[in-house]
Amino acid sequence: MEIIVWGGAILSVIGLAGIVYSIVAVTKAKRANLSDEELRARVSVILPINLGALFVSMIGLMAVVIGVFFG
């Protein structure tokens, strides 16, 4: 079960890194003084990355909880 806990922790860190990347990318896009259409285009590219990172982080946290519960 220790492998599940550590694997889940690694997934959670990867997901957290993706979330931080999304925050930084959107902040840079807002500071770039883009037009409304260009800003929407950039955010629409970043949105799937953010959702994927949230999913990976959630799976990682679930793996940690399962590993601790059954370990």
C-alpha positions, 0 to 999 in steps of 0.5 A, spaced: 500 500 500 505 504 500 506 504 493 499 507 492 500 512 497 507 515 494 504 514 487 498 518 489 502 523 492 506 524 486 500 525 482 497 530 486 504 534 486 504 533 478 496 536 478 498 541 483 504 543 478 499 544 472 494 548 476 500 553 478 502 553 471 494 555 469 494 560 474 501 563 471 499 563 464 492 566 465 495 572 469 500 573 464 495 573 459 491 578 463 497 583 464 499 582 456 493 587 455 490 583 449 483 584 446 477 581 449 477 576 443 485 574 444 484 573 451 478 569 450 482 565 445 488 564 450 484 562 456 480 557 452 487 554 450 489 554 458 482 551 460 483 544 458 490 544 462 487 546 468 481 541 468 486 535 466 491 538 472 485 538 477 483 531 475 490 528 476 490 531 482 484 529 484 486 522 482 492 522 486 489 524 492 484 519 492 489 514 491 493 517 497 486 516 501 485 509 499 492 507 500 492 510 507 485 507 509 487 500 506 494 500 509 
